[in-house]
Amino acid sequence: MYGITETTVHVTYRPLSMTDLNSTASVIGRPIPDLQVYLLDQHLQLVPVGVPGEMYVGGAGVTKGYLNRPELTTERFISSPFEKDEVIPQPPLIRGAMSRQNCIKREI
């Protein structure tokens, strides 16, 4: 499982197999049902598989902002380019198959 604070813990999941026990890869998996995950470029356009981009999370499970911190909410969230009124936390750089091995985290 992979998650961020702004989604109250988990964003994605992936069933583990016996092969995973010996693997060094850390695949993030699929979004849980009330969330969407997008890999976007600096213009907020979807990137092709294998091209680095930033992972954005949207959907019902994403908070609408930080409690009593409107300036931080404005700094860390953007309006979704895909769905009306949805906001997406701005997160780590990631590549194609959503593997944490290819993820360059940015502290926020």
PASEBA-1860 file (N, C-alpha, C; in nm, 3 decimals):
! residues 108
1> MYGITETT> 0.083/-0.117/0.000/0.000/0.000/0.000/0.088/0.124/0.000 ~ 0.036/0.228/-0.060/0.105/0.357/-0.067/0.004/0.463/-0.027 ~ 0.046/0.562/0.048/-0.048/0.665/0.088/0.017/0.796/0.125 ~ -0.067/0.898/0.134/-0.024/1.031/0.174/-0.122/1.083/0.277 ~ -0.076/1.171/0.362/-0.159/1.225/0.469/-0.289/1.285/0.419 ~ -0.286/1.352/0.305/-0.403/1.421/0.253/-0.516/1.327/0.211 ~ -0.491/1.197/0.211/-0.596/1.100/0.178/-0.630/1.012/0.298 ~ -0.591/1.054/0.415/-0.614/0.977/0.537/-0.556/0.837/0.524
9> VHVTYRPL> -0.436/0.828/0.486/-0.350/0.711/0.486/-0.327/0.647/0.350 ~ -0.419/0.566/0.295/-0.387/0.488/0.176/-0.445/0.546/0.048 ~ -0.367/0.532/-0.060/-0.408/0.576/-0.194/-0.419/0.456/-0.287 ~ -0.323/0.364/-0.279/-0.319/0.249/-0.369/-0.301/0.120/-0.291 ~ -0.322/0.010/-0.361/-0.300/-0.123/-0.302/-0.251/-0.217/-0.411 ~ -0.194/-0.328/-0.369/-0.150/-0.432/-0.462/-0.137/-0.562/-0.385 ~ -0.207/-0.668/-0.431/-0.188/-0.799/-0.367/-0.044/-0.846/-0.388 ~ 0.017/-0.901/-0.287/0.155/-0.949/-0.296/0.159/-1.096/-0.335
17> SMTDLNST> 0.263/-1.130/-0.410/0.283/-1.269/-0.452/0.412/-1.321/-0.389 ~ 0.438/-1.449/-0.403/0.562/-1.508/-0.352/0.683/-1.445/-0.421 ~ 0.669/-1.410/-0.549/0.778/-1.347/-0.624/0.816/-1.213/-0.560 ~ 0.718/-1.142/-0.508/0.743/-1.012/-0.446/0.836/-1.021/-0.325 ~ 0.838/-1.134/-0.257/0.920/-1.150/-0.138/1.069/-1.134/-0.167 ~ 1.112/-1.172/-0.287/1.253/-1.164/-0.324/1.283/-1.048/-0.417 ~ 1.185/-0.966/-0.446/1.203/-0.855/-0.539/1.250/-0.729/-0.467 ~ 1.333/-0.651/-0.536/1.376/-0.523/-0.480/1.284/-0.408/-0.524
25> ASVIGRPI> 1.196/-0.435/-0.620/1.102/-0.332/-0.666/0.994/-0.309/-0.562 ~ 0.944/-0.191/-0.559/0.834/-0.157/-0.468/0.723/-0.094/-0.552 ~ 0.640/-0.179/-0.610/0.533/-0.133/-0.699/0.420/-0.075/-0.615 ~ 0.374/0.041/-0.652/0.270/0.110/-0.575/0.135/0.043/-0.589 ~ 0.100/-0.005/-0.707/-0.027/-0.074/-0.726/-0.134/0.012/-0.789 ~ -0.261/-0.022/-0.760/-0.377/0.046/-0.819/-0.443/0.136/-0.716 ~ -0.511/0.242/-0.764/-0.582/0.328/-0.669/-0.697/0.254/-0.601 ~ -0.722/0.286/-0.474/-0.839/0.230/-0.408/-0.964/0.293/-0.470
33> PDLQVYLL> -1.081/0.233/-0.454/-1.201/0.272/-0.529/-1.242/0.419/-0.525 ~ -1.219/0.493/-0.417/-1.266/0.632/-0.415/-1.160/0.734/-0.459 ~ -1.051/0.687/-0.519/-0.942/0.775/-0.562/-0.903/0.751/-0.707 ~ -0.842/0.852/-0.767/-0.782/0.840/-0.899/-0.636/0.884/-0.887 ~ -0.549/0.822/-0.965/-0.408/0.858/-0.968/-0.374/0.898/-1.111 ~ -0.309/1.013/-1.126/-0.270/1.063/-1.257/-0.120/1.088/-1.258 ~ -0.052/1.053/-1.368/0.088/1.089/-1.388/0.088/1.202/-1.490 ~ 0.134/1.321/-1.446/0.124/1.441/-1.528/0.259/1.508/-1.548
41> DQHLQLVP> 0.270/1.583/-1.659/0.390/1.663/-1.683/0.373/1.801/-1.620 ~ 0.469/1.890/-1.645/0.465/2.023/-1.584/0.350/2.109/-1.635 ~ 0.284/2.067/-1.745/0.169/2.139/-1.799/0.037/2.072/-1.759 ~ 0.044/1.979/-1.664/-0.072/1.904/-1.614/-0.138/1.819/-1.722 ~ -0.056/1.768/-1.815/-0.101/1.676/-1.918/-0.054/1.536/-1.881 ~ -0.135/1.434/-1.914/-0.097/1.296/-1.886/0.031/1.261/-1.961 ~ 0.121/1.187/-1.896/0.245/1.145/-1.961/0.230/1.002/-2.011 ~ 0.300/0.966/-2.120/0.297/0.828/-2.169/0.366/0.734/-2.069
49> VGVPGEMY> 0.334/0.607/-2.076/0.396/0.505/-1.990/0.548/0.511/-2.008 ~ 0.621/0.509/-1.899/0.766/0.511/-1.900/0.828/0.650/-1.896 ~ 0.747/0.753/-1.915/0.797/0.890/-1.911/0.779/0.943/-1.768 ~ 0.884/1.004/-1.711/0.870/1.057/-1.575/0.764/1.166/-1.567 ~ 0.695/1.169/-1.458/0.595/1.272/-1.435/0.564/1.279/-1.287 ~ 0.483/1.375/-1.249/0.443/1.384/-1.109/0.313/1.311/-1.088 ~ 0.304/1.241/-0.974/0.183/1.168/-0.941/0.088/1.261/-0.867 ~ -0.033/1.273/-0.920/-0.138/1.353/-0.858/-0.251/1.260/-0.817
57> VGGAGVTK> -0.310/1.287/-0.702/-0.417/1.203/-0.650/-0.542/1.288/-0.638 ~ -0.654/1.233/-0.685/-0.781/1.303/-0.676/-0.892/1.207/-0.638 ~ -1.008/1.261/-0.610/-1.124/1.179/-0.579/-1.183/1.210/-0.443 ~ -1.287/1.135/-0.409/-1.362/1.158/-0.286/-1.277/1.139/-0.160 ~ -1.174/1.059/-0.167/-1.091/1.032/-0.050/-0.987/1.138/-0.021 ~ -0.976/1.239/-0.106/-0.877/1.345/-0.085/-0.942/1.457/-0.003 ~ -0.871/1.503/0.099/-0.922/1.613/0.180/-0.941/1.739/0.095 ~ -1.024/1.829/0.140/-1.046/1.955/0.069/-0.945/2.061/0.110
65> GYLNRPEL> -0.858/2.029/0.205/-0.756/2.124/0.247/-0.712/2.096/0.389 ~ -0.619/2.179/0.437/-0.566/2.166/0.572/-0.650/2.249/0.669 ~ -0.685/2.192/0.782/-0.768/2.258/0.882/-0.702/2.386/0.932 ~ -0.773/2.496/0.919/-0.726/2.627/0.966/-0.593/2.669/0.906 ~ -0.560/2.618/0.787/-0.434/2.653/0.720/-0.461/2.688/0.573 ~ -0.541/2.791/0.544/-0.576/2.822/0.406/-0.455/2.852/0.317 ~ -0.351/2.914/0.373/-0.232/2.945/0.293/-0.159/2.818/0.253 ~ -0.155/2.719/0.339/-0.091/2.592/0.307/-0.175/2.515/0.206
73> TTERFISS> -0.306/2.520/0.220/-0.395/2.455/0.123/-0.373/2.515/-0.015 ~ -0.366/2.646/-0.026/-0.343/2.713/-0.154/-0.208/2.674/-0.213 ~ -0.107/2.660/-0.128/0.028/2.625/-0.173/0.038/2.480/-0.222 ~ -0.031/2.388/-0.157/-0.011/2.245/-0.182/-0.115/2.179/-0.271 ~ -0.229/2.242/-0.294/-0.336/2.181/-0.374/-0.360/2.264/-0.499 ~ -0.408/2.196/-0.604/-0.446/2.264/-0.728/-0.585/2.215/-0.768 ~ -0.652/2.292/-0.855/-0.778/2.245/-0.912/-0.747/2.134/-1.010 ~ -0.830/2.033/-1.014/-0.808/1.921/-1.104/-0.830/1.961/-1.249
81> PFEKDEVI> -0.740/1.921/-1.339/-0.764/1.944/-1.481/-0.862/1.843/-1.540 ~ -0.909/1.747/-1.460/-0.993/1.639/-1.511/-1.136/1.640/-1.460 ~ -1.158/1.680/-1.335/-1.293/1.676/-1.279/-1.322/1.806/-1.207 ~ -1.442/1.858/-1.224/-1.481/1.985/-1.166/-1.470/1.983/-1.013 ~ -1.412/2.088/-0.959/-1.402/2.113/-0.815/-1.313/2.015/-0.737 ~ -1.253/1.920/-0.802/-1.165/1.826/-0.732/-1.030/1.893/-0.710 ~ -0.966/1.865/-0.599/-0.831/1.915/-0.576/-0.736/1.798/-0.563 ~ -0.611/1.820/-0.600/-0.513/1.713/-0.603/-0.387/1.756/-0.530
89> PQPPLIRG> -0.342/1.683/-0.429/-0.215/1.716/-0.366/-0.101/1.707/-0.467 ~ -0.002/1.792/-0.454/0.112/1.789/-0.543/0.221/1.704/-0.480 ~ 0.255/1.592/-0.544/0.337/1.489/-0.482/0.471/1.459/-0.547 ~ 0.516/1.330/-0.537/0.647/1.287/-0.585/0.656/1.266/-0.736 ~ 0.778/1.272/-0.786/0.804/1.241/-0.926/0.810/1.089/-0.940 ~ 0.744/1.038/-1.044/0.732/0.893/-1.060/0.731/0.858/-1.207 ~ 0.756/0.734/-1.242/0.766/0.689/-1.380/0.667/0.577/-1.407 ~ 0.608/0.576/-1.526/0.523/0.473/-1.581/0.443/0.379/-1.495
97> AMSRQNCI> 0.497/0.266/-1.456/0.419/0.161/-1.391/0.398/0.188/-1.242 ~ 0.420/0.307/-1.198/0.401/0.348/-1.059/0.477/0.259/-0.961 ~ 0.606/0.253/-0.981/0.693/0.180/-0.891/0.765/0.281/-0.802 ~ 0.766/0.258/-0.672/0.835/0.350/-0.581/0.984/0.350/-0.608 ~ 1.036/0.246/-0.670/1.177/0.242/-0.704/1.211/0.356/-0.799 ~ 1.117/0.395/-0.883/1.138/0.502/-0.980/1.085/0.636/-0.930 ~ 1.055/0.645/-0.804/0.992/0.763/-0.748/1.097/0.852/-0.682 ~ 1.099/0.978/-0.720/1.188/1.074/-0.657/1.101/1.160/-0.567
105> KREI> 1.108/1.138/-0.438/1.018/1.209/-0.346/1.062/1.353/-0.325 ~ 0.963/1.437/-0.309/0.984/1.577/-0.280/0.920/1.602/-0.145 ~ 0.995/1.657/-0.052/0.940/1.681/0.082/0.838/1.793/0.075 ~ 0.722/1.770/0.136/0.619/1.873/0.145/0.568/1.884/0.287
END
